[in-house]
Amino acid sequence: MNGTQAPKGRYVALVIVMLGVFMSVLDAVALNIALPAITSYFHVAVADTQWVVTSYLLVQTCFLIICGRIAERVGQAKLFTVGLVVFSLASLMCALSSSLSQLIMFRVIQGLGASMMFSVSTAIVFRLFTIRDRGKAMGFLGSTVAVGGMLGPVIGGVLVGTFGWQSIFFVNVPIGLFAAVAAFKYLRLDEVLTKKFRLDIVGAVLWIVMMAALVLALGEIGNTGKVRTNTAVLLIVLIATFIIFIRRERRISEPLLDLSVFKVRRFSLTVLSMVMFFISMNMVTILGPFYFEGVLVYDPVTVGFIFMILPAITMFGSPLVGRIYDRKRVFPYTTLAHLIRALSFFMMAYGFMEANILLVLVAFAVMGVGSCLFQTPNNAEMMMALPMKKSGLASSIQATTRNLSLAVGVSLATILMTLMMGSMDYGAIAGGPLSGELSNSVATAVAFSGILSLIGAIISRLGEKGMASGKNE
């Protein structure tokens, strides 16, 4: 499955994939800047406008596995190209929406297009490159995500401030259609498609209901920090559909999700390691602004620049780590990455308690180094843990794991803050004499992220011990 024959024009194809990923990441991040303008434009409540974000995330997460399965029949390159077209045209319709309900509807379609792209993007890069330069290519893909995340707020602010919120969507149209035309011409993969294909419709419906219940439940917990009646109902639906789904997938001959892949120790441990990585990362992403604005009373622009440290390091570091990984695969990259990130979280927690901003900034830089060491090797190992014919499934599981772990990170951070701060209102204590309580709460939650990273290091080490025999394949 490692292969030594690389397709011609693979770097052109890589740029096409990077364009699609960059466009969708930029859109998701920049849209957060546009939400206040959208709320004012349609004269609606903030809670209603949030569905512009939630609907997109919901559909994208629900359909990743389904799109990965469909790719086995239609091909990963074709699915990615169709995803580019759907995303671009939906972006145009979003910009032309005359009501919030229309905007949400077209965001649903846009989320479907993003799901088509993200479900196979890693698999495409994995197929395009050989074992000699696969790490470098995946490093460039990871760098693209970092650049999109870093530039999103800046570009979003300029576009919304100059041309209005519609420009956030208009800018996707020429980029996406150009990438789609290029993909149609240059994105070629040597794929063996499944001739007899039968999509498990019942399984797909169960999966969508299960994922929707999970995402919505995590969103409810993330907003309130509590399990209310609505959340409890969603959790019951989640558990019921999960049990039915697992039983069905084990029984039928062509399941939507081949559960046997989780019996592959190497694959399962890399997935669990990724869960620890993204939960801990997003906890800091969510809680950091509360500290900087509520304790140190920094303005949002300053906070934004502080949070640019992580993607800036990832942007340059990921391709470098990819090159190193291509030359020396037998090395505990992800274990070391988790340990470095654990150190950064503990440093950050101490810096938060002592109001030592220099230490906090250093901790962000150390966290960036750990993130670079983790993502490319872990993604590559996850893909190589399964046969090439399962690359679409591995890629879609990877994308689903990332989305759900980020959502869990938000909910867990909110729960910890609620437990530690009790009934104290953030607005009442921010910048006041009780801001020390906020400082201690954020520091404790960040320290918990460090504990999750230590658990991640143990999981990664268990996985790396089992990989030594596979390095000579």
C-alpha positions in Angstrom: 0.0 0.0 0.0 3.0 2.3 0.4 3.8 2.4 -3.3 6.7 4.0 -5.0 5.1 5.3 -8.2 3.9 8.8 -7.8 1.3 10.2 -10.2 2.5 13.0 -12.6 1.3 16.5 -11.7 0.8 15.5 -8.1 1.9 18.9 -6.8 -0.7 20.7 -9.0 -3.3 18.3 -7.6 -2.0 19.1 -4.1 -2.5 22.8 -4.7 -6.1 22.1 -5.8 -6.8 20.2 -2.6 -5.2 22.9 -0.6 -7.3 25.6 -2.3 -10.5 23.7 -1.4 -9.5 23.2 2.2 -8.2 26.8 2.6 -11.5 28.1 1.2 -13.7 26.1 3.5 -11.5 26.9 6.6 -11.3 30.6 5.8 -15.1 30.7 5.3 -15.8 29.0 8.6 -13.5 31.2 10.6 -14.3 34.5 8.8 -18.1 33.9 9.2 -17.7 34.3 13.0 -16.6 37.9 12.4 -19.7 38.4 10.2 -22.3 37.1 12.6 -23.0 40.5 14.3 -23.5 42.1 10.9 -25.8 39.3 9.8 -27.9 39.7 13.0 -28.3 43.4 12.4 -29.0 43.0 8.7 -31.9 40.6 9.2 -33.1 42.1 12.5 -33.1 38.8 14.3 -31.9 37.5 17.7 -28.3 36.3 18.2 -29.6 32.9 19.1 -31.3 32.7 15.7 -28.1 33.8 13.9 -26.1 31.0 15.6 -27.9 28.5 13.4 -25.9 29.9 10.4 -22.9 28.3 12.1 -24.6 25.3 13.7 -26.4 24.1 10.6 -23.2 24.1 8.6 -21.2 22.2 11.3 -24.1 19.8 11.8 -24.4 18.8 8.2 -20.7 18.7 7.6 -20.2 16.3 10.5 -23.2 14.1 9.8 -22.2 13.5 6.2 -18.4 12.9 6.4 -18.7 9.1 6.9 -21.5 8.9 4.3 -19.5 10.8 1.7 -16.4 8.7 2.4 -18.5 5.6 1.7 -19.9 7.1 -1.5 -16.4 7.9 -2.7 -15.7 4.2 -2.9 -18.2 4.0 -5.8 -17.8 7.4 -7.6 -14.1 8.0 -6.8 -12.4 10.4 -4.4 -11.3 12.9 -7.1 -14.8 13.1 -8.6 -16.4 13.6 -5.1 -13.9 16.3 -4.2 -14.6 18.1 -7.5 -18.3 17.9 -7.0 -17.8 19.2 -3.5 -16.0 22.2 -4.8 -18.8 23.0 -7.2 -21.6 22.5 -4.5 -19.7 24.6 -2.0 -19.0 27.4 -4.5 -22.6 27.6 -5.8 -24.0 27.4 -2.3 -21.7 30.3 -1.3 -23.2 32.4 -4.1 -26.7 31.6 -2.9 -25.8 32.4 0.7 -24.6 35.9 -0.5 -27.8 36.4 -2.3 -30.1 35.3 0.5 -32.9 37.7 1.3 -33.8 36.2 4.7 -32.1 34.3 7.5 -34.1 31.1 6.7 -32.7 31.2 3.2 -29.2 31.8 4.4 -29.4 28.8 6.8 -30.8 26.6 4.1 -28.0 27.4 1.7 -25.5 27.0 4.6 -26.8 23.4 4.9 -26.0 22.8 1.2 -22.6 24.5 1.7 -21.9 22.2 4.6 -22.7 19.2 2.4 -20.2 20.5 -0.2 -17.6 20.9 2.6 -18.3 17.4 3.8 -17.6 16.0 0.3 -14.2 17.8 0.3 -13.1 17.1 3.8 -14.1 13.4 3.8 -11.5 12.6 1.1 -9.0 15.4 1.2 -6.4 13.5 3.3 -7.1 10.3 1.4 -6.4 12.1 -1.9 -3.0 13.5 -0.7 -2.2 10.1 0.7 -2.8 8.5 -2.7 -1.0 11.2 -4.7 2.3 10.8 -2.9 4.6 7.9 -2.1 6.0 7.0 1.3 9.1 9.1 0.4 7.3 12.4 0.3 3.9 11.8 1.8 4.7 13.4 5.2 5.9 16.6 3.4 2.6 16.8 1.5 0.5 16.2 4.5 2.5 18.9 6.3 1.5 21.3 3.5 -2.1 20.4 4.0 -1.9 21.0 7.7 -0.1 24.3 7.0 -3.1 25.3 4.8 -5.5 24.7 7.7 -3.3 26.9 9.9 -3.1 29.7 7.4 -6.8 29.7 6.9 -7.4 29.8 10.6 -4.9 32.6 11.0 -6.0 34.8 8.2 -9.7 34.2 8.6 -10.4 36.8 11.2 -8.2 39.4 9.4 -9.7 38.8 6.0 -13.2 38.5 7.4 -12.9 41.8 9.3 -11.7 43.6 6.2 -14.3 42.1 3.9 -17.3 42.7 6.3 -16.1 46.2 7.2 -15.6 47.2 3.5 -18.1 45.3 1.5 -20.6 43.8 4.0 -21.2 40.3 5.2 -22.2 39.0 1.8 -18.6 39.4 0.6 -17.6 36.5 3.0 -19.5 34.2 0.6 -18.9 36.0 -2.7 -15.1 35.6 -2.4 -15.6 31.8 -2.4 -17.2 31.7 -5.8 -14.3 32.5 -8.2 -11.8 30.6 -6.0 -14.0 27.5 -5.8 -15.0 27.4 -9.4 -11.4 28.0 -10.6 -10.3 25.1 -8.3 -13.2 22.9 -9.6 -12.2 23.5 -13.3 -8.5 22.8 -12.4 -9.6 19.6 -10.5 -11.6 18.4 -13.4 -8.5 18.7 -15.6 -5.6 17.8 -13.3 -7.0 15.8 -10.3 -6.4 12.3 -11.5 -6.1 9.3 -9.1 -5.4 5.6 -9.8 -8.5 4.3 -8.0 -10.1 0.9 -8.1 -13.8 1.7 -7.7 -16.3 -0.6 -6.1 -18.5 -2.1 -8.8 -21.2 -3.5 -6.6 -22.2 -0.7 -4.3 -25.1 -0.6 -2.0 -25.5 2.3 0.4 -26.9 1.3 3.8 -29.8 3.8 3.8 -31.1 2.7 7.2 -27.6 2.9 8.6 -27.1 6.4 7.1 -30.4 7.7 8.6 -29.4 6.2 12.0 -25.9 7.8 11.7 -27.3 11.2 10.8 -29.8 11.2 13.7 -27.0 10.0 16.1 -24.5 12.6 14.9 -27.1 15.4 15.0 -28.1 14.4 18.5 -24.5 14.4 19.6 -23.6 17.7 18.0 -26.7 19.5 19.3 -26.3 18.0 22.8 -22.7 19.2 22.9 -23.8 22.6 21.7 -26.4 22.8 24.4 -23.9 21.8 27.1 -21.4 24.2 25.6 -23.9 27.1 25.8 -25.2 26.4 29.3 -22.7 24.2 31.0 -25.7 22.1 32.3 -27.8 19.1 31.2 -31.3 20.5 30.8 -34.4 18.7 29.6 -33.7 19.3 25.9 -30.2 18.1 26.4 -31.3 15.0 28.2 -33.7 14.1 25.4 -30.9 14.5 22.9 -28.6 12.3 24.9 -31.4 9.6 25.1 -31.8 9.7 21.3 -28.0 9.5 21.0 -27.7 6.4 23.1 -30.7 4.7 21.5 -29.6 5.3 17.9 -26.0 4.4 18.8 -27.0 1.0 20.1 -29.3 0.3 17.1 -26.6 1.5 14.7 -23.9 -0.7 16.2 -26.1 -3.8 16.1 -27.1 -3.2 12.5 -23.6 -2.5 11.2 -22.3 -5.7 12.8 -25.1 -7.7 11.2 -25.3 -6.5 7.5 -22.8 -7.4 4.8 -22.3 -3.9 3.4 -22.3 -1.6 6.4 -22.1 2.2 6.2 -19.3 2.1 8.7 -17.0 -0.9 8.7 -16.5 -1.4 12.4 -13.8 -4.0 11.9 -11.3 -1.1 11.2 -11.5 -0.3 14.9 -10.1 -3.8 15.7 -6.9 -2.6 14.1 -4.9 -1.6 17.2 -2.7 0.9 15.3 -5.7 2.7 13.8 -7.8 2.8 17.0 -5.0 4.2 19.1 -4.1 7.0 16.6 -7.8 7.9 16.6 -7.9 8.1 20.4 -4.7 10.1 20.4 -6.3 12.5 18.0 -9.3 12.8 20.3 -7.1 13.9 23.2 -5.2 16.3 21.0 -8.2 18.2 19.7 -10.2 18.2 23.0 -7.3 19.8 24.9 -6.5 22.2 22.1 -10.0 23.6 21.8 -10.4 23.9 25.6 -7.5 26.5 25.5 -8.9 28.1 22.4 -12.3 28.6 24.1 -11.0 29.6 27.6 -8.1 31.8 26.6 -10.1 34.8 25.5 -12.1 34.8 28.8 -8.8 35.2 30.7 -7.2 37.8 28.4 -10.3 39.9 28.2 -11.8 39.3 31.7 -8.6 39.3 33.8 -6.0 41.2 31.9 -8.6 43.4 30.2 -7.1 43.1 26.8 -9.0 44.3 23.7 -10.2 41.6 21.2 -7.6 42.7 18.6 -4.7 42.1 21.1 -6.2 38.7 22.0 -6.4 37.8 18.3 -2.7 38.6 17.8 -1.9 36.4 20.8 -3.8 33.5 19.3 -2.0 33.9 16.0 1.1 32.5 17.6 -0.1 28.9 17.3 -1.2 28.9 13.6 1.9 30.9 12.7 4.2 28.2 14.1 2.1 25.5 12.6 2.2 27.2 9.2 6.0 26.9 9.0 6.5 23.9 11.3 4.1 21.4 9.7 5.9 21.1 6.3 9.3 20.9 8.2 8.1 18.1 10.4 6.6 16.4 7.4 10.1 16.4 5.7 11.7 15.0 8.9 9.0 12.3 9.1 9.6 11.2 5.5 13.3 10.6 6.4 12.9 9.1 9.8 9.6 7.4 10.5 10.7 5.3 13.4 10.5 8.0 16.1 7.9 8.7 18.9 6.7 11.9 17.3 3.2 11.9 18.7 4.2 10.8 22.2 6.8 13.6 22.3 4.2 16.0 20.9 1.7 15.2 23.7 4.4 15.6 26.3 5.5 19.0 24.9 1.9 20.1 24.8 1.3 18.9 28.4 4.3 21.0 29.4 2.9 24.0 27.6 -0.5 23.6 29.3 1.0 23.5 32.7 3.2 26.5 31.9 0.1 28.3 30.7 -1.9 27.4 33.7 0.8 28.7 36.1 1.2 31.9 33.9 -2.6 32.5 34.2 -2.6 32.2 38.0 0.5 34.5 38.3 -0.6 36.9 35.5 2.8 36.2 33.9 2.0 37.2 30.3 5.5 36.4 29.1 5.3 32.8 30.4 1.9 32.5 28.7 3.2 33.7 25.4 6.1 31.2 25.7 3.6 28.5 26.5 1.7 29.3 23.3 4.9 28.9 21.3 5.7 25.6 23.0 2.2 24.4 22.3 2.7 25.3 18.6 5.8 23.1 18.5 3.9 20.2 20.0 1.1 20.7 17.5 3.5 20.6 14.6 5.1 17.4 15.9 1.7 15.7 16.3 -0.5 16.4 13.3 1.4 15.2 10.3 2.8 12.0 11.8 -0.5 11.1 13.5 -2.5 11.7 10.3 0.0 9.7 8.2 0.0 6.8 10.7 -3.8 6.7 10.8 -4.0 6.5 7.0 -1.3 3.8 6.8 -2.9 1.7 9.4 -5.5 0.6 6.9 -5.3 -0.8 3.4 -5.3 1.7 0.5 -8.8 0.6 -0.5 -10.0 1.9 3.0 -8.3 5.3 2.6 -11.6 7.1 2.0 -13.0 5.5 5.2 -9.9 6.4 7.2 -10.0 10.0 5.9 -13.7 10.5 6.7 -13.2 9.0 10.2 -10.3 11.3 10.8 -12.4 14.4 9.8 -15.4 13.2 11.9 -13.1 12.6 14.9 -11.6 16.1 14.6 -15.1 17.8 14.4 -16.5 15.9 17.3 -13.4 16.3 19.5 -13.5 20.1 18.9 -17.1 20.1 20.0 -16.4 18.0 23.1 -13.6 20.5 24.0 -16.0 23.4 24.0 -18.5 21.5 26.1 -15.9 20.2 28.6 -14.4 23.7 29.0 -17.8 25.2 29.7 -18.7 22.5 32.2 -15.4 23.0 34.1 -15.9 26.7 34.2 -19.5 26.4 35.4 -18.5 23.9 38.1 -15.7 26.2 39.4 -17.4 29.5 39.1 -20.8 28.4 40.2 -23.5 31.1 39.9 -21.0 33.9 39.4 -21.7 35.9 36.2 -18.7 36.4 33.9 -19.8 40.0 32.9 -20.0 40.9 36.6 -16.6 39.7 37.6 -14.6 40.4 34.5 -12.0 43.1 35.2 -13.2 43.6 38.7 -12.0 42.6 42.2 -13.3 39.0 41.7 -11.4 38.5 38.5 -9.0 36.3 40.5 -11.7 33.6 40.6 -11.9 33.7 36.9 -8.2 33.4 36.6 -8.0 30.4 38.9 -10.9 28.7 37.0 -9.4 29.2 33.6 -6.0 28.0 34.9 -7.5 24.9 36.4 -9.3 24.0 33.2 -6.1 24.6 31.2 -4.2 22.3 33.6 -6.8 19.7 33.0 -5.9 20.0 29.3 -2.4 19.1 30.3 -3.7 16.0 32.0 -5.5 15.0 28.8 -2.3 15.5 26.9 -0.5 13.1 29.3 -3.2 10.6 28.7 -2.7 11.2 25.0 1.1 10.5 25.4 0.3 7.1 27.0 -2.1 6.2 24.2 0.4 7.3 21.5 3.2 5.3 23.1 1.1 2.2 23.2 0.3 2.7 19.5 3.9 3.4 18.5 5.1 0.2 20.2 2.9 -1.7 17.9 4.0 0.2 14.8 7.6 -0.9 14.6 6.8 -4.1 12.7 4.9 -2.1 10.1 7.6 0.4 9.3 9.4 -2.0 7.0 6.3 -2.7 4.8 
